[in-house]
Amino acid sequence: MSLVYIFTFSKVETEQVARVTGADLKGAAPARLGPLRTGPNEIVLFASDMGPKLARSLANSVLNDGAQAQGQESGNPRPDAVLIIGLCGGL
Protein backbone atom coordinates (compact mmCIF):
# COMPACT_ATOMS: atom_id res chain seq x y z
CA MET A 1 0.00 0.00 0.00
CA SER A 2 1.25 3.49 -0.89
CA LEU A 3 0.41 6.83 0.65
CA VAL A 4 -0.29 9.36 -2.10
CA TYR A 5 -0.89 13.08 -1.61
CA ILE A 6 -2.90 14.73 -4.39
CA PHE A 7 -3.01 18.50 -4.78
CA THR A 8 -5.81 20.12 -6.78
CA PHE A 9 -6.44 23.78 -7.51
CA SER A 10 -9.96 24.02 -8.89
CA LYS A 11 -13.34 22.58 -8.04
CA VAL A 12 -13.46 20.53 -11.26
CA GLU A 13 -10.16 18.80 -10.48
CA THR A 14 -11.15 18.17 -6.87
CA GLU A 15 -14.46 16.64 -7.94
CA GLN A 16 -12.71 14.23 -10.32
CA VAL A 17 -10.39 12.93 -7.60
CA ALA A 18 -13.32 12.62 -5.21
CA ARG A 19 -15.27 10.65 -7.81
CA VAL A 20 -12.40 8.17 -8.34
CA THR A 21 -12.02 7.61 -4.60
CA GLY A 22 -15.76 7.51 -3.89
CA ALA A 23 -15.59 10.54 -1.59
CA ASP A 24 -18.65 12.74 -1.12
CA LEU A 25 -17.81 16.46 -1.28
CA LYS A 26 -21.34 17.52 -0.27
CA GLY A 27 -21.23 20.53 -2.61
CA ALA A 28 -18.10 22.21 -1.26
CA ALA A 29 -14.43 21.59 -2.02
CA PRO A 30 -12.56 20.77 1.17
CA ALA A 31 -9.11 22.04 2.10
CA ARG A 32 -8.16 18.47 3.05
CA LEU A 33 -10.01 15.24 2.45
CA GLY A 34 -8.78 11.86 3.50
CA PRO A 35 -7.47 9.41 4.01
CA LEU A 36 -9.37 7.88 1.11
CA ARG A 37 -8.82 4.58 -0.66
CA THR A 38 -8.45 3.63 -4.27
CA GLY A 39 -7.20 0.12 -4.90
CA PRO A 40 -4.37 -0.61 -2.46
CA ASN A 41 -3.46 3.08 -2.16
CA GLU A 42 -4.31 5.52 0.58
CA ILE A 43 -5.05 8.97 -0.84
CA VAL A 44 -5.07 12.33 0.92
CA LEU A 45 -6.54 15.14 -1.17
CA PHE A 46 -5.46 18.74 -0.60
CA ALA A 47 -7.49 21.40 -2.41
CA SER A 48 -6.64 25.06 -2.87
CA ASP A 49 -7.43 27.93 -5.17
CA MET A 50 -5.40 28.59 -8.32
CA GLY A 51 -2.12 30.42 -8.49
CA PRO A 52 1.56 29.66 -7.95
CA LYS A 53 1.78 31.45 -4.61
CA LEU A 54 -1.15 29.51 -3.17
CA ALA A 55 0.18 26.24 -4.57
CA ARG A 56 3.62 26.84 -3.10
CA SER A 57 2.19 27.83 0.27
CA LEU A 58 -0.04 24.74 0.43
CA ALA A 59 2.76 22.37 -0.61
CA ASN A 60 5.18 23.88 1.91
CA SER A 61 2.68 23.67 4.75
CA VAL A 62 1.71 20.07 3.96
CA LEU A 63 5.10 18.61 3.06
CA ASN A 64 7.33 20.56 5.45
CA ASP A 65 4.80 21.32 8.16
CA GLY A 66 7.30 23.77 9.66
CA ALA A 67 8.54 21.08 12.06
CA GLN A 68 11.28 19.48 9.97
CA ALA A 69 13.37 22.65 10.04
CA GLN A 70 13.49 22.25 13.82
CA GLY A 71 14.44 18.55 13.60
CA GLN A 72 11.03 17.39 14.78
CA GLU A 73 8.73 14.80 13.27
CA SER A 74 6.31 16.32 10.76
CA GLY A 75 2.60 16.33 11.61
CA ASN A 76 1.88 14.77 8.20
CA PRO A 77 3.33 11.35 7.34
CA ARG A 78 5.78 11.37 4.44
CA PRO A 79 3.96 10.31 1.25
CA ASP A 80 5.28 7.72 -1.18
CA ALA A 81 4.15 9.93 -4.08
CA VAL A 82 2.84 13.44 -4.65
CA LEU A 83 0.53 14.25 -7.57
CA ILE A 84 -0.37 17.72 -8.72
CA ILE A 85 -3.49 17.69 -10.85
CA GLY A 86 -4.34 20.69 -12.98
CA LEU A 87 -5.73 21.54 -16.36
CA CYS A 88 -3.06 24.16 -17.02
CA GLY A 89 -0.30 21.64 -16.39
CA GLY A 90 -1.78 19.49 -19.15
CA LEU A 91 -1.49 22.26 -21.73
Backbone torsions as a table, in degrees:
resi	resn	phi	psi	omega
1	MET	NA	137.4	178.5
2	SER	-113.6	147.9	172.6
3	LEU	-98.6	121.7	-176.8
4	VAL	-122.6	126.3	172.8
5	TYR	-96.3	131.5	177.0
6	ILE	-119.5	127.4	177.5
7	PHE	-107.0	129.4	176.2
8	THR	-126.0	156.9	-174.1
9	PHE	-133.5	14.6	171.2
10	SER	-151.0	161.4	-178.1
11	LYS	-62.1	-39.0	-178.9
12	VAL	-61.6	-45.7	179.9
13	GLU	-64.8	-43.0	-180.0
14	THR	-61.7	-42.7	179.6
15	GLU	-62.7	-37.3	-179.9
16	GLN	-66.3	-42.2	177.6
17	VAL	-65.8	-41.6	179.1
18	ALA	-61.7	-39.2	179.9
19	ARG	-63.7	-43.8	-179.4
20	VAL	-64.0	-36.4	-177.5
21	THR	-89.7	-8.4	-179.4
22	GLY	80.5	13.7	179.7
23	ALA	-76.2	150.0	177.4
24	ASP	-107.6	114.4	-178.4
25	LEU	-80.9	-16.6	-179.5
26	LYS	53.0	40.7	171.8
27	GLY	83.7	-8.9	-179.1
28	ALA	-132.1	138.4	177.7
29	ALA	-76.5	126.2	-179.4
30	PRO	-81.2	160.9	172.4
31	ALA	-76.7	-34.4	177.8
32	ARG	-146.1	134.7	179.0
33	LEU	-137.3	123.7	177.3
34	GLY	143.9	174.2	10.1
35	PRO	-77.3	143.2	177.6
36	LEU	-115.6	169.7	178.8
37	ARG	-126.0	140.7	167.1
38	THR	-146.0	115.6	-172.2
39	GLY	59.5	-137.5	-180.0
40	PRO	-84.3	0.8	-174.2
41	ASN	-94.6	144.0	172.1
42	GLU	-99.5	127.2	-175.1
43	ILE	-115.1	136.4	169.4
44	VAL	-121.9	122.7	-176.7
45	LEU	-100.1	128.0	176.3
46	PHE	-117.9	121.8	-177.2
47	ALA	-114.0	141.9	178.9
48	SER	-145.6	176.2	172.6
49	ASP	-84.1	169.0	-176.8
50	MET	-73.1	157.5	174.6
51	GLY	122.6	141.7	-176.7
52	PRO	-64.6	-34.6	179.5
53	LYS	-67.2	-42.8	178.0
54	LEU	-66.5	-40.6	179.1
55	ALA	-63.0	-45.6	179.7
56	ARG	-62.7	-44.0	-179.8
57	SER	-61.9	-45.2	179.6
58	LEU	-63.9	-47.3	-179.5
59	ALA	-61.4	-43.2	178.7
60	ASN	-62.3	-43.7	-177.6
61	SER	-68.5	-35.6	-178.8
62	VAL	-78.1	-49.0	-172.9
63	LEU	-80.4	-35.3	-179.2
64	ASN	-95.5	-37.7	177.5
65	ASP	59.0	12.2	176.9
66	GLY	70.8	-16.0	-174.3
67	ALA	-87.6	-30.8	-176.3
68	GLN	-63.5	-33.5	179.4
69	ALA	-62.7	-24.3	179.9
70	GLN	-98.4	8.6	178.3
71	GLY	75.6	17.2	-179.2
72	GLN	-100.6	162.3	175.0
73	GLU	-66.9	136.3	177.7
74	SER	-69.5	150.2	177.1
75	GLY	-71.3	-21.7	177.8
76	ASN	-105.9	133.2	176.3
77	PRO	-63.4	149.7	-179.5
78	ARG	-71.1	124.7	-179.1
79	PRO	-77.6	156.7	173.3
80	ASP	-78.8	-26.9	179.4
81	ALA	-151.4	151.4	175.7
82	VAL	-126.2	127.1	177.2
83	LEU	-115.9	135.8	174.7
84	ILE	-115.0	118.4	-175.0
85	ILE	-109.9	125.3	179.4
86	GLY	-163.1	143.1	178.8
87	LEU	-64.9	-38.8	-178.5
88	CYS	-66.7	-33.6	177.2
89	GLY	-65.6	-24.9	179.8
90	GLY	-80.9	-12.8	-179.3
91	LEU	-85.7	NA	NA
